[in-house]
Amino acid sequence: MDIKGFFDNVNHSKLLKQIWNLGIKDKALISIIFRLLKAEIEGEGIPNKGTPQGGILSPLLSNIVLNELDWWISDQWETFKTSFPFKTEKNKFVPLKKTNLKECFIVRYADDFKIICSSFPDAKRMYYATQNFLEKRLGLQISPEKSKVINLKKQSSEFLGIKIKALPKGKKHIAKSAMTEKAKDNAKAKIKNEIIKIQKCPKAETVWNFNSVVIQNYYKIATNITLDLKEINFPLRVSTYNRLKENIAEAKFENMNKTLQKRYKSYKPTLAKIQNTVLVPIYAQKHKSGMNFSQDISNYTVLGRKKIHDKLRNVDRTVLALLTKEYIRGTSIEYNDNRISKFIAQNGKCAITGIPLAINEIHCHHKKPREFGGNDKYHNLIIVHKDIHKLIHSTNKEKVKAQIKSYSLNKKQTLKFNNLRVKAHRKAI
């Protein structure tokens, strides 16, 4: 299903009531959100509906709006309480199958969602029921041109760059999934663009950028990923050779850093390098099943938020409070927010030594430094002790060797430390 102009049509009054009903009853906070929603748009005036286009709050607010849809669909089947008993969570659907309920599940990312049903009549009923719920309860319209019922046994359905189809296997059906044609075309265009950049400026930095654009991880949940990447790789292999043949050299597996060796050890790929930096193979990615996350941990329920807060008990609350007040001047809001999130995720400990950090010991390191194209994204940051941070960037290898001994790092910690040095374009110890 596709919601017509979702971000333009969110009902402000309804949204504020939903925030209150989630248990967020801080009136000052709700007042700030209200002022953001009512901020005057130049040339248009004060909006009476919708969330700010491109506003940093819009994705969160959209999830709050559609959280109600998630639970409504869940209560049609998955979380419906029957009078039939069941022993474990694993077989909770056995009693549900004894009822006349419509079997259905929702998969949603922002305003893009699909509802999976077991039969055509159930799917048709859910289509109209969901359309009615969106209109009557949330004041949202669906796009009839983009919303439809699809028989996955006969044709595939696309979702977030992956197309899915149901294929028979014995008495059951299994999901066959692959990259969409649009996703493959985008991947080819992005990688080719990086090859052209290497051709114009053949150095380690442009090769690092090429390696970061190779998009294997996101699509690894597609069952057909190996064949998809081979299809992408074939034309790009020719382009790589033609454009880079003057600067490229044959590389050995040992030329890769330890992280890449671990990733590609089962492939035996033919490798190439430019200025001792290896270009990662495009085709090397095996399928990995997408595992469901714990549905008990959630920002949108009182119990779910309690479980999130319980995880913070390992973090020194005084240090965390000081860290949230400390803003690093000259850096982005994204960096400061992700720095706090990373500190919490690491339980307030140094990622290398495992030692709890005091407020004056906390340093946030960019795994891929900004001078080499690194950014302030969460996955590119890591919290370390300030002295460890200096050693990661130090160019004096002998000095690093001497000082790191005092930390008595084990083999795993040393490998992690060396990986950070290599990514920072420093020699491993």
Secondary structure, DSSP 8 states (H G I E B T S, - for coil): -BBTTGGG--BHHHHHHHHHHTT---HHHHHHHHHHHT--BTTTBS-SBS--TT-TTHHHHHHHHHHHHHHHHHHHTTT---SS--SSGGGTHHHHTTSS---EEEEEETTEEEEEESSHHHHHHHHHHHHHHHHHHH---B-TTT-----TTTS-EEETTEEEEEEEETTEEEEEEEE-HHHHHHHHHHHHHHHHHHHHS-SHHHHHHHHHH--TTGGGGSTTHHHHHHHHHHHHHHHHHHHHTTT-EEE-GGGS-HHHHHHHTTT---EEEETTEEE--SS-----------SS--TTSHHHHHHHHHHGGGS-HHHHHHHHH---TTS-HHHHHHHHHHHHHTTTB-TTT--B--GGGEEEEESS-GGGT----GGGEEEEEHHHHHHHH-S-HHHHHHHHGGG---HHHHHHHHHHHHHTT----
